Each structure stands twice: as C-alpha cells, then as structure tokens.
C-alpha cells in the first residue's frame, strides 16, 4: 500500500512540475505579421471559396429561383446546408452544395456520378438573384443532365480549386481532403508552413521568397497564375470584353507598362492583404509616381520623362482606366489597360 501511495505522490509531483512549465507559444503568421494577418481574412480573396455553413450570401438569400428556357433552377438554404436543384416540370435533379466559388458573385461546383460540374446558373449581387453562369450563355441544354451544369474538363478542377482554395492541389493533382477554403498565407507565400515549423524550433533559415523583390513582369506572371497572364489570354484566344477581368493581361497591354519598373505592377497599386480600395483618388499617388510634372520620377533605364497629364492631377483612373461591363456577367470591371480613352472607340484587345 505504501509503495502505491509513493507512486501516486510521485506521479502527482511530475504532473505538478509539468503544469508549472510555461506553455510553448504557438507560432503563426500573425506572430510576426500582425497587420497583414488581421486584414487579409476579410478580403474577397480569403473568401474565394466557401464551404457549407460559412456563406453569408446564401444565408441572406435562403430561396433563390430562376427559369431559363424549359428549366427552373432553385438554390435553397436551410441552416448550414444548401441544395441546388433543376427541374424540367416533370423531373427534378437535386444536389447538395459542397463548394461555393466567389465572394460576391457565386458559382457552385457540383458532383454527379463521380464527376465535377459547374452550375449552369450563378448568383449575381447586381440583380440580387440567379442568371446563367458567365461563359455558359451559348450552351443550349437538351435534357435535365445537360441543364444542371457544365462538366468540367480534365484540367479544370485543379485550376479552379487551385486558385480559389489553399492546399488542395499538389503537383497538378487535386486533393479535396486537404482543402482550406479561400486564399490563405501559404497559398501565395510558398514555404510558409515550413517557415513556421522552423521558427518554432528557433531557426530563421527557412524564409519564403519575398514577392516585393520580383520585377513587375514577374509579379504579373505570378498573379496571372489565377488572374490570367498575358501569355494565357493570348494562347486561349480570349478576345473582346470578356478579358477585361484578366488584369495582368490588360496591364501588360498598357503603353506605360515596363516589365522592369516596379512602380507599375499589381502590388504597386494593390496590397493583397487588404480588400481592393474603391476610391479612385487613392490611386493618384501611384500614377504620379511616374507621371509627375516635375520630371524627377524617371527610372534609371528610362531615356525620357513620362508625360504628365495636361487635364488633371486627380482622379487619374476615372479617365485612363475606364469601367467596362462584362457581357452577360452583371459585373463592371476597371480596365487595367491604361491609356488615353477616346469616346466611342472600340474595346482594345
């Protein structure tokens, strides 16, 4: 009995000693990058993909319905579950929504007989309702299966999930079991998780590449992995107003774009850790970094001073980056092809 008591007392002493040890702090990105970690989760990129139960748009619109031709579409949300249905009047196909793509306008990826489909209709805030998914306007479904959605091509699932989520694609292979919704730190900062692991062991050797050191062309290609690079748009022959949403491509078409000048790049104007700023005047300083009238802002490789605007020095983007309506998309985009815009001129590809 005394030996049992002694063992119990010893175990209690060990437990007490362990409890007295200070807990090892958990190292996260926010441990060092506090400001970015606080603002980034509120951005549209962070909500590029949402899972059931975490979709404020669908919760605010529990019953959405639209009729397109011979088919009626319904998106119905109860508690934390959303159901997407299509009916031809006599038969109905219904699917549970597992993946919602988009923070404002929303499209759903659905699974049917082991294959992934893009929903034939999407939600658009501009009309506060459903309409045909952008890019699918020319599809004329002949039966219920064709009507509920467009089957994704073999290369599309990895591309879609790879851009809208984190950790779901490895070596071009889709792994939905490891998916994290939205764009998180490690999505853009390759090696972030290894960096955290190294720091937790007291090492500062494993540091992700600093994106600020990339040239404007390298940044354009980096962001273009999801937002479409110049090469991608040209290769896929995405002509007309549809390519206004591919900002790296449009920016590269600008006369003033210089692949080696960091003053004109995606991150020169936009902080990816914050939501896009909508105030046009806030971008004046970015424009004047090159187009100042004093002639002082000339890059080392430039042979002449960029021209200053003879009309104004405020609200530059309201004239030189016009708004373009996306055909059939119920959305308006800022055209990143920076130029002198003339009235009634055709859309420049």
N, C-alpha and C positions, 0 to 999 in steps of 0.2 A: 504493500500500500504506500509506504513511504517513497519507494522508487517511482511509483506512478505519480505521486504528488510532486516529486522533484522534476520529473519530466514535464509535467504540466506547467510548473513555475518557470522552467527553462524556456518552453515554447512561448509563454506569455512575455517573458523578458525579451526574446528575439523579436516578437511582434511589436512590442513597445518601442524597441530600438529602430525597427524598420519604419514605424509610424513617425518617429522623430526625425527621420531623414527628410530633407526638403524634396518635394516632388520635382522631377526633372521637367523643365519647361518644354512645352510643345512648340516646336519651331514651325511657323507658317510663313507664307509670303508677307502677310501683314506684320510680322515681327520686325521687318526692316522697311518694307514699302507700304507704310501705313496709309498714306493718302490715296495711292492707287488702289489698294485693297478695299478701301471704303467706297470709292466712287464706281469702280468697274462693275460690281454686281448689279448696279441699277441701269446699266446701259442696254441698248437693244441687242447688242452682240451677246451679252450674257444671257439673254432670253431668246436666242436664235432658235432654240428647240426646247420644248417643254413636255413634261410627262403628265399623265393623268393626275388630277388633284392639284395641279400647280399652274392653272391657266386662268388668269383674271378675266380675259376677254370672254371665254366660253362661260364662265360663271356669271358674268354680267349679261350674257345673251343665252339663256338656257334653252331656247327654242328658236332655231333658225330654219327657214324653209324657202325654197325657190323652185319654180317649174322651168325646165329647159327642154323645149320641144315636147316629146312624148313622155318625158321622165320628170318625176318630182323628187327633189333632194331634201333631206331633213337632217339637221345636226342637233341632237338633243342631249342636254347635260343634266344629270341628276347627281347631287352630292359630288363625289370625286370621279364620276365615270361619264364619259361622252360616247354617244353612239352615232355613227354616220350611216344613213340609210338612203337607198334609191329605190323607187317604185315605178312600174310602168302601168299601174292601175289594177293589175291582176296579181302580180308577184312583187315581192319586196326582198331586197338583199340588205342585211344589216351587219355592221362591223363595229367592234369596239375600237375606239381611237387610242392608240398607244403613243404615237409620236406626232406632235404638232410643230410645224416649221414656221417660223416667223413670229415677231413680237407684236407687230401691228396687223398687217395683212397676214392671214394664216392659211396654210395649206396642210393637208393631212396625208401622211404616208400610211397605207393600209396593207394588211397581209391577207392574202387569199390563196388557198391551196399551195402554201409554201412559197409564194411569190409576192414581191412588193409592188404596190401600185400607188401612183399619185392620184389623190382625189380629183374628180372631174370638176368640182366646184370648190371655191375658197371663200374665206371671209374677207371683206374689204371695209375698213373703217369709213371710207369716204361715202359709202352708200349704206353703212350700218347693216350690211346683210351679205348674202351669198351671190356669187356670179361665177362664170366659167373661169377656171384656173388659167392664169396667164400662160400663153404658149399652146393652149389646147383648143383655141377657138375654131380651128379648122377641122377638128375631129367631129365626125357625124356618126354617133353610135347607132348600131343596127339592132342591138339586143341589150338585155339588162347587164350582162357582164361587161360589155364594152362601155356601157353608160356609167358604171360606178367609178371607173378610174382608168388611167393610162398605165399599162405595165411598164415598169422601169427597165431600161436597157441594162445589160450586164454590168456596165461600168458606172451606172448612175448611183446605186445605193451607197457605194464607198465615197463618191464625190459629194452626195447630199449630206450624209451623216458626218463625213469628214470635215465639212465646213461649218455645219450647224451645231456640232457637239464636240466633246473632248474625250479622247481616249477610246474612240470606237473603231478606229482604223489603224491597223499595223501592217506595214508592207503591202498596202493596197487591198488588204483583206478586212472585211467587216466583222467586228466582234461586238455585237449589241450588248452582251453581258457585262462589258466593262465601260459602257457608255456613261458619260457625265453630261447632263443637259447644258447646252449653251457653250459659249466660248469662255474658257477659264484661263488662268495664267499659263499653264503648261501647254495650252493649245498653240500659242504664239511663241512662247519662250521655251524653246527646245532644251530639255535637260533640267527644267525647273525642279522636278521631283528629286533628281539625283543631287541637285544643289542643296535642297532642304535636308536630304539624308546626310550629306557631307557636313553641313553646318551643325547638325545635331550631334555629330561626333567631333566637333571642334575644328573642322577643316574648312578652309575657304578656297580650296583649289578648284572645285567644280563650279564654275560660274558660266551661266548661259551666255551666248553671244549677245553683244549689245547692239540692238537694232538701230540705235541712233548713229552708229558708225557706218551704216550702209549708205551707198550713194542713192540719189533719187531714183535712178533706174533700177537698182537692186531692191529698193523699197517698193517700187511699182510692181515688180515681179513677185515680191513676197506677198503683198496684199492681193495681187492679182491671182494668187492661187485660189482664192474664193470669189473675189470681186471681178475677176477676169482680166488677164493681162492683154496687152496689145496683140501679142502673138496668138493667143487663144481666140480672140474675137475674129481676127483675120482668117485663121485656119478654119474656124467653124462657120465663116461667112455670115456673121450676124449683122445684117445690114439694116439700115433705117432706124427709126426712133426707138426700137427695141433695145438698142445698145446704149441708150442714154444712162441706163442703170449700171453700166460697167465703167466705173470711174477711172481706174488705172488706164484703160484703153483711151477714154476720152481725154484725159490729162496728157497722155503721150502724144496726142494729135495736136496739142496746143503749139502755136508758133513759138511761144516763150519757154516751152519745156526743154530743159537741159539735163541730160542724164547724169551729169557730174555735179550739178549745183544743188546742194541740199536745201536751198531756200524755196525750191518748188518741188514738193513731194507730198505724199499722203500725210505723213506725220508732221510735216512743216506747218500744216494748217489744222490738222485734227489730232487731238490726244485720244488714242484708242481706249484709254482708261476712263474717259468721260463720255457722256452722251453728246451727240453732234449738236453744236451750237447753232441755233436758227437765226440769230441776229446778224443781218448782213454786215452791219458796220463793224462787228467784231473782227472781220477778216481784212479790214483796211490796212492794218499794220503789216499783214503778210504780203499784200500787193505792193505796198510802198517800200518793202524791204528791197525790192528790185527797181520799182518804177518811181523812185523819189526824184524830185525836181532838182536836188542839189548836186546830183552827179557823183555822190560819194559811195553809193552802193554798187560798185562794179566788182564782179568776181575777178579773181586773178587771171583767169584764162580768157576773159571777155575782151574784145578789141574796141567795143564802143559801149556807151552808156545806154541802158534800156530807155526807151522813150517814156516820158511822163504823159499822163492823160491831160489833154487841154480842156476837158469839160469839167472834171470834178476830182476831188481827192477824198471823197467819202462815198460809201455805198458802191464801191467798185464792182462787186459781184452782181449787183442788180442790173448792170448793163452788159458786163462782159461774160457773165455766166448765166444765160437765160434759163427760165423754167420750161421744161418740156413735159407734156402729158404722155404717159406711157399708154400706147394704144391698147384698149380693152383691159387695162390694168387698174383703172380707178386710182391711179397714183401720179404724182407730179414729182419729177426729179430735177435737181440742179445739174445743168450740163457742165461737165468739167473740161470741155473743150473751150479754153479761154481764148477769146477772140473779140474783134470789133464786129458787133452784130448789126446787120442791116435789115430793115423792115422787109417782110415778105420773101426773104431769101429761103431757099430750100434747106432742109436739115443736112448739115455737112457730115458725111460719113468719114 
